[in-house]
């Protein structure tokens, strides 16, 4: 692994597992619970993934796959 683009898939997966809506904390808990081993083997991504997951969410918003921050309740990420 090591490619932060995979985080976009993990965000979508986490949101689907939480009825299409979740906080950043819930998403990070889901990712850690399900992908800890992959993260530990990912090289530098292991140290930056919680920052990079925000980058991935921004990209998903620009691509129209997540609702914008203005459309969602404060602190909540939602699939569009």
N, C-alpha and C positions, 0 to 999 in steps of 0.2 A: 504494500500500500504506500503511503507517503504522499499521496495526491489529495490535496484538500478539496478537490471537486467531489469526492465521494461523500463529503459531509452534506451536500445538498440532498442526496438520496436518503441519508440517515435522518435528516430533518423531516422529509416527507413521510418516511416510515414511522417516525415517532409521532407525528401529527395524526396519521391515520390510526395508530394504535390508541390515540387519546381523543377519538371522535372529532378529528380535524382541527383541533384547537388545543394549545398548551402554552405554558410559560417557558421562558428560556431555561429555568431551573429544571422543569419537568423534562424538557427535551434533552438536556445534558445528562440527567439521571438515566434516561432511557438509553442514550448512546453509550454511556459508561457500562450500564448493565449488560447490554447486548454486544458491545464491540470493544470491551476493555483489552482483550488479547490483541486485536488488530491495531489498536492505538499504541499499545506498548511496543509493537514491532514496527511502528511507522516512522521511526527516525525522528526528525525534528518536529513533525506534526504532533507527536506525543506532548511536546512542551507548549504548543501553540493552539491546540484544537479548540479550546474554549473561546479563544479570540477568533479563530478562523470560522467557527460556526456562525458567528455574527456576519462575517463576510459572505458566507454561503446564503444566509437568509436575505441579505441585501440583493444578491444576485437573483435569488428566487423571486423576490418582489419585482425587480426590473423585468424579469421574464414573464411576469403575470401569474406565477404559480402560488404565491402567497399574497394575501391581502396587504395593502399598504398599512403603515403604522397609523395613519389617519382613519382607516376603515375598521380597525380592530380595537378592542378595549386596551387600555394602557397595559403594557407588559405582556400581552398575549399575541402569539403568532397563530395565524389561521390560514388554512388552505383556501384558495379562491375557487 
